[in-house]
Amino acid sequence: MDGQAALNAWIESLRVRGLADAASTALDLIEPLGPLGAGVLQVGAPLLGLVVPRSAVMALADALDTPEGIQQLRAQLTDEDEAT
């Protein structure tokens, strides 16, 4: 499974559990620190890879690294959330 597919699966699991709004709020809060969060995820990827697919961690880190990536994550959370 490639990184983006793993990230999409993770976003879908958030939606299924009813956590899309909470995740969107968390994105609002961490947006100014996105690049720092991306760095932390990249450093922690080997450890986090024991719990979630490492490719998903790296895809999330890549998305958090840029404002456009954060906007894309937010859009994925909210667009699918409104469709249900």
DSSP file (Angstrom, degrees, kcal/mol; ACC not computed):
  #  RESIDUE AA STRUCTURE BP1 BP2  ACC     N-H-->O    O-->H-N    N-H-->O    O-->H-N    TCO  KAPPA ALPHA  PHI   PSI    X-CA   Y-CA   Z-CA
    1    1 A M              0   0    0      0, 0.0    54,-0.1     0, 0.0     2,-0.0   0.000 360.0 360.0 360.0 128.0    0.0    0.0    0.0
    2    2 A D     >  -     0   0    0      1,-0.1     4,-2.3    53,-0.0     5,-0.2  -0.280 360.0-101.7 -77.2 169.3    1.5    3.3   -1.0
    3    3 A G  H  > S+     0   0    0      1,-0.2     4,-2.5     2,-0.2     5,-0.2   0.888 118.6  48.3 -60.5 -45.1    1.7    6.3    1.4
    4    4 A Q  H  > S+     0   0    0      1,-0.2     4,-2.6     2,-0.2    -1,-0.2   0.896 111.9  50.1 -66.8 -38.4   -1.3    8.2    0.0
    5    5 A A  H  > S+     0   0    0      2,-0.2     4,-2.1     1,-0.2    -1,-0.2   0.898 111.7  48.7 -65.1 -39.1   -3.5    5.2    0.0
    6    6 A A  H  X S+     0   0    0     -4,-2.3     4,-2.0     2,-0.2    -2,-0.2   0.902 112.0  49.0 -66.2 -40.3   -2.6    4.4    3.6
    7    7 A L  H  X S+     0   0    0     -4,-2.5     4,-2.5     2,-0.2    -2,-0.2   0.906 110.3  50.9 -65.1 -41.3   -3.2    8.0    4.6
    8    8 A N  H  X S+     0   0    0     -4,-2.6     4,-2.5     1,-0.2    -2,-0.2   0.889 109.1  51.4 -62.8 -39.2   -6.6    7.9    2.8
    9    9 A A  H  X S+     0   0    0     -4,-2.1     4,-2.1     2,-0.2    -1,-0.2   0.893 109.9  49.9 -63.6 -39.2   -7.5    4.7    4.7
   10   10 A W  H  X S+     0   0    0     -4,-2.0     4,-1.8     2,-0.2    -2,-0.2   0.913 110.6  49.0 -65.5 -42.9   -6.5    6.4    8.0
   11   11 A I  H  X S+     0   0    0     -4,-2.5     4,-2.0     1,-0.2    -2,-0.2   0.906 110.1  51.9 -62.8 -41.3   -8.7    9.4    7.1
   12   12 A E  H  X S+     0   0    0     -4,-2.5     4,-2.6     1,-0.2    -1,-0.2   0.892 107.1  52.7 -62.3 -39.3  -11.6    7.1    6.3
   13   13 A S  H  X S+     0   0    0     -4,-2.1     4,-1.8     1,-0.2    -1,-0.2   0.867 107.2  52.7 -66.2 -34.3  -11.2    5.4    9.7
   14   14 A L  H  <>S+     0   0    0     -4,-1.8     5,-3.2     2,-0.2     6,-0.5   0.914 110.7  47.6 -63.1 -42.0  -11.4    8.8   11.4
   15   15 A R  H ><5S+     0   0    0     -4,-2.0     3,-1.4     4,-0.2    -2,-0.2   0.928 109.9  51.7 -64.4 -44.9  -14.7    9.4    9.5
   16   16 A V  H 3<5S+     0   0    0     -4,-2.6    -1,-0.2     1,-0.3    -2,-0.2   0.872 110.9  48.3 -61.1 -37.2  -16.1    6.0   10.4
   17   17 A R  T 3<5S-     0   0    0     -4,-1.8    -1,-0.3    -5,-0.2    -2,-0.2   0.469 117.2-113.6 -82.5  -1.5  -15.4    6.6   14.1
   18   18 A G  T < 5S+     0   0    0     -3,-1.4     4,-0.2    -4,-0.3    -3,-0.2   0.759  83.9 119.5  76.6  25.2  -17.0   10.1   13.9
   19   19 A L     >< +     0   0    0     -5,-3.2     4,-2.5    -6,-0.2    -4,-0.2   0.259  34.6 102.1-106.1  10.9  -13.6   11.8   14.6
   20   20 A A  H  > S+     0   0    0     -6,-0.5     4,-2.3     1,-0.2     5,-0.2   0.902  83.6  48.6 -63.2 -41.3  -13.4   13.9   11.4
   21   21 A D  H  > S+     0   0    0      2,-0.2     4,-2.3     1,-0.2    -1,-0.2   0.911 112.3  48.4 -65.3 -41.1  -14.5   17.1   13.1
   22   22 A A  H  > S+     0   0    0     -4,-0.2     4,-2.3     2,-0.2    -2,-0.2   0.902 112.4  48.8 -65.7 -40.2  -12.0   16.6   15.9
   23   23 A A  H  X S+     0   0    0     -4,-2.5     4,-2.1     2,-0.2    -2,-0.2   0.885 110.4  51.2 -67.3 -37.9   -9.2   15.9   13.4
   24   24 A S  H  X S+     0   0    0     -4,-2.3     4,-1.9     2,-0.2    -2,-0.2   0.900 110.7  48.6 -65.3 -40.3  -10.2   19.0   11.4
   25   25 A T  H  X S+     0   0    0     -4,-2.3     4,-2.0     2,-0.2    -2,-0.2   0.897 109.2  53.1 -64.6 -40.4  -10.0   21.1   14.6
   26   26 A A  H  X S+     0   0    0     -4,-2.3     4,-2.3     1,-0.2    -2,-0.2   0.887 106.8  52.7 -62.3 -38.4   -6.6   19.6   15.5
   27   27 A L  H  X S+     0   0    0     -4,-2.1     4,-1.3     1,-0.2    -1,-0.2   0.901 107.1  52.5 -62.8 -40.1   -5.4   20.6   12.0
   28   28 A D  H  < S+     0   0    0     -4,-1.9    -1,-0.2     1,-0.2    -2,-0.2   0.903 112.3  45.9 -59.9 -40.5   -6.6   24.2   12.7
   29   29 A L  H  < S+     0   0    0     -4,-2.0    -2,-0.2     1,-0.2    -1,-0.2   0.870 119.1  37.9 -73.0 -37.6   -4.6   24.2   16.0
   30   30 A I  H >< S+     0   0    0     -4,-2.3     3,-1.3     1,-0.2     7,-0.2   0.505  85.2 100.9 -95.1  -3.0   -1.4   22.7   14.6
   31   31 A E  G >< S+     0   0    0     -4,-1.3     3,-1.6     1,-0.3    -1,-0.2   0.878  81.2  51.4 -51.9 -44.5   -1.3   24.4   11.3
   32   32 A P  G 3  S+     0   0    0      0, 0.0    -1,-0.3     0, 0.0     4,-0.1   0.794 116.0  42.8 -64.4 -23.5    1.2   27.1   12.3
   33   33 A L  G <> S+     0   0    0     -3,-1.3     4,-2.7    -4,-0.2     3,-0.2   0.148  79.4 119.9-104.9  18.1    3.5   24.3   13.6
   34   34 A G  H <> S+     0   0    0     -3,-1.6     4,-2.6     1,-0.2     5,-0.2   0.898  73.8  47.7 -51.8 -51.7    3.0   22.0   10.6
   35   35 A P  H  > S+     0   0    0      0, 0.0     4,-2.0     0, 0.0    -1,-0.2   0.874 112.9  49.9 -61.4 -35.4    6.6   21.8    9.5
   36   36 A L  H  > S+     0   0    0     -3,-0.2     4,-2.2     2,-0.2    -2,-0.2   0.927 111.5  48.4 -66.1 -44.2    7.7   21.1   13.1
   37   37 A G  H  X S+     0   0    0     -4,-2.7     4,-2.4     1,-0.2    -1,-0.2   0.874 108.7  54.5 -61.8 -37.7    5.1   18.4   13.4
   38   38 A A  H  X S+     0   0    0     -4,-2.6     4,-2.3    -5,-0.2    -1,-0.2   0.915 108.4  48.9 -62.5 -42.4    6.3   17.0   10.0
   39   39 A G  H  X S+     0   0    0     -4,-2.0     4,-2.3     2,-0.2    -2,-0.2   0.900 110.1  50.8 -63.6 -41.1    9.8   16.8   11.4
   40   40 A V  H  X S+     0   0    0     -4,-2.2     4,-2.5     1,-0.2    -2,-0.2   0.911 111.1  48.9 -63.2 -42.2    8.7   15.1   14.5
   41   41 A L  H  X S+     0   0    0     -4,-2.4     4,-0.9     2,-0.2    -2,-0.2   0.900 110.0  51.3 -64.5 -39.9    6.8   12.5   12.5
   42   42 A Q  H  < S+     0   0    0     -4,-2.3     3,-0.4     1,-0.2    -2,-0.2   0.907 113.8  43.8 -64.7 -40.7    9.7   11.9   10.2
   43   43 A V  H  < S+     0   0    0     -4,-2.3     4,-0.2     1,-0.2    -2,-0.2   0.889 118.9  43.8 -69.7 -38.6   12.0   11.3   13.2
   44   44 A G  H  X S+     0   0    0     -4,-2.5     4,-3.1    -5,-0.2     3,-0.5   0.463  83.6 102.1 -86.1  -0.9    9.4    9.1   15.0
   45   45 A A  H  X S+     0   0    0     -4,-0.9     4,-2.4    -3,-0.4    -1,-0.2   0.867  77.0  54.5 -54.6 -42.4    8.4    7.2   11.9
   46   46 A P  H  4 S+     0   0    0      0, 0.0    -1,-0.2     0, 0.0     4,-0.2   0.917 115.9  38.9 -60.2 -40.1   10.4    4.0   12.8
   47   47 A L  H >4 S+     0   0    0     -3,-0.5     3,-1.6    -4,-0.2     4,-0.3   0.927 117.3  48.3 -74.1 -45.4    8.7    3.8   16.2
   48   48 A L  H >X S+     0   0    0     -4,-3.1     4,-2.7     1,-0.3     3,-1.9   0.797  97.9  72.6 -64.1 -26.9    5.2    4.9   14.9
   49   49 A G  T 3< S+     0   0    0     -4,-2.4     5,-0.3    -5,-0.3    -1,-0.3   0.653  86.2  65.1 -63.1 -14.7    5.7    2.3   12.2
   50   50 A L  T <4 S+     0   0    0     -3,-1.6    -1,-0.3    -4,-0.2    -2,-0.2   0.734 114.4  29.5 -75.3 -22.5    5.1   -0.4   14.8
   51   51 A V  T <4 S+     0   0    0     -3,-1.9    -2,-0.2    -4,-0.3    -3,-0.1   0.810 131.2  18.1-105.6 -43.1    1.6    0.9   15.3
   52   52 A V  S  < S-     0   0    0     -4,-2.7    -1,-0.3     1,-0.0     5,-0.1  -0.872  99.9 -75.5-126.7 160.0    0.5    2.3   11.9
   53   53 A P    >>  -     0   0    0      0, 0.0     4,-1.6     0, 0.0     3,-0.8  -0.343  36.7-136.9 -58.1 131.5    2.0    1.8    8.4
   54   54 A R  H 3> S+     0   0    0     -5,-0.3     4,-2.5     1,-0.3     5,-0.2   0.838 104.0  60.7 -59.2 -33.7    5.2    3.8    8.1
   55   55 A S  H 3> S+     0   0    0      1,-0.2     4,-2.1     2,-0.2    -1,-0.3   0.864 103.5  50.4 -63.5 -34.5    4.1    4.9    4.6
   56   56 A A  H <> S+     0   0    0     -3,-0.8     4,-2.4     2,-0.2    -1,-0.2   0.894 109.5  50.9 -68.7 -39.5    1.0    6.5    6.2
   57   57 A V  H  X S+     0   0    0     -4,-1.6     4,-2.4     1,-0.2    -2,-0.2   0.928 112.5  46.0 -62.2 -45.2    3.2    8.3    8.8
   58   58 A M  H  X S+     0   0    0     -4,-2.5     4,-2.5     2,-0.2    -2,-0.2   0.874 111.5  51.5 -67.8 -36.8    5.5    9.6    6.0
   59   59 A A  H  X S+     0   0    0     -4,-2.1     4,-2.0     2,-0.2    -1,-0.2   0.896 111.3  48.2 -65.9 -39.0    2.5   10.7    3.9
   60   60 A L  H  X S+     0   0    0     -4,-2.4     4,-2.5     2,-0.2    -2,-0.2   0.907 110.8  51.0 -66.0 -41.2    1.1   12.6    6.8
   61   61 A A  H  X S+     0   0    0     -4,-2.4     4,-1.1     1,-0.2    -2,-0.2   0.916 109.8  50.0 -61.2 -43.4    4.5   14.2    7.5
   62   62 A D  H  < S+     0   0    0     -4,-2.5     4,-0.4     1,-0.2     3,-0.3   0.896 111.8  48.5 -61.8 -39.9    4.7   15.3    3.9
   63   63 A A  H >< S+     0   0    0     -4,-2.0     3,-0.9     1,-0.2     7,-0.3   0.891 110.7  49.9 -68.5 -39.4    1.2   16.8    4.0
   64   64 A L  H 3< S+     0   0    0     -4,-2.5    -1,-0.2     1,-0.2   -26,-0.2   0.694  95.8  74.1 -72.0 -17.2    1.9   18.7    7.3
   65   65 A D  T 3< S+     0   0    0     -4,-1.1    -1,-0.2    -3,-0.3    -2,-0.2   0.719 100.5  39.5 -71.3 -21.0    5.1   20.1    5.8
   66   66 A T  S <> S-     0   0    0     -3,-0.9     4,-1.9    -4,-0.4     5,-0.2  -0.943  76.6-126.8-129.8 150.2    3.2   22.6    3.6
   67   67 A P  H  > S+     0   0    0      0, 0.0     4,-2.3     0, 0.0     5,-0.2   0.864 113.5  56.1 -59.6 -34.8    0.1   24.8    4.0
   68   68 A E  H  > S+     0   0    0      1,-0.2     4,-2.1     2,-0.2     5,-0.1   0.890 105.4  51.2 -65.1 -38.4   -1.3   23.2    0.8
   69   69 A G  H  > S+     0   0    0      2,-0.2     4,-2.3     1,-0.2    -1,-0.2   0.890 109.5  49.5 -65.3 -39.9   -0.9   19.8    2.3
   70   70 A I  H  X S+     0   0    0     -4,-1.9     4,-2.6    -7,-0.3    -2,-0.2   0.908 110.2  51.1 -65.9 -41.1   -2.8   20.8    5.4
   71   71 A Q  H  X S+     0   0    0     -4,-2.3     4,-2.5     2,-0.2    -2,-0.2   0.893 109.3  51.4 -61.4 -39.4   -5.5   22.3    3.3
   72   72 A Q  H  X S+     0   0    0     -4,-2.1     4,-2.5     2,-0.2    -2,-0.2   0.925 110.1  48.4 -64.8 -44.2   -5.8   19.0    1.3
   73   73 A L  H  X S+     0   0    0     -4,-2.3     4,-2.2     2,-0.2    -2,-0.2   0.934 112.1  49.3 -59.7 -45.8   -6.1   17.0    4.5
   74   74 A R  H  X S+     0   0    0     -4,-2.6     4,-2.8     1,-0.2     5,-0.3   0.909 110.8  50.1 -60.6 -42.4   -8.8   19.4    5.8
   75   75 A A  H  X S+     0   0    0     -4,-2.5     4,-2.7     1,-0.2     5,-0.4   0.902 109.2  51.4 -64.0 -40.6  -10.6   19.1    2.5
   76   76 A Q  H  X S+     0   0    0     -4,-2.5     4,-1.0     1,-0.2     5,-0.2   0.897 113.6  45.3 -63.3 -39.0  -10.5   15.3    2.6
   77   77 A L  H  X S+     0   0    0     -4,-2.2     4,-1.2    -5,-0.2    -2,-0.2   0.939 121.0  36.0 -69.3 -46.9  -11.9   15.3    6.1
   78   78 A T  H  X S+     0   0    0     -4,-2.8     4,-2.3     2,-0.2     5,-0.2   0.886 113.3  53.9 -80.2 -39.1  -14.7   17.8    5.6
   79   79 A D  H  X S+     0   0    0     -4,-2.7     4,-1.2    -5,-0.3    -3,-0.2   0.941 115.2  39.8 -62.6 -47.1  -15.8   17.0    2.1
   80   80 A E  H  X S+     0   0    0     -4,-1.0     4,-0.8    -5,-0.4    -1,-0.2   0.840 113.0  56.7 -70.8 -31.7  -16.4   13.3    2.8
   81   81 A D  H >< S+     0   0    0     -4,-1.2     3,-0.5    -5,-0.2    -2,-0.2   0.890 108.2  47.0 -65.9 -38.8  -17.8   14.2    6.2
   82   82 A E  H 3< S+     0   0    0     -4,-2.3    -1,-0.2     1,-0.2    -2,-0.2   0.778 104.5  61.9 -72.8 -26.0  -20.5   16.4    4.6
   83   83 A A  H 3<        0   0    0     -4,-1.2    -1,-0.2     1,-0.2    -2,-0.2   0.723 360.0 360.0 -73.4 -20.6  -21.3   13.8    2.0
   84   84 A T    <<        0   0    0     -4,-0.8    -1,-0.2    -3,-0.5    -2,-0.2   0.469 360.0 360.0 -90.5 360.0  -22.5   11.3    4.6
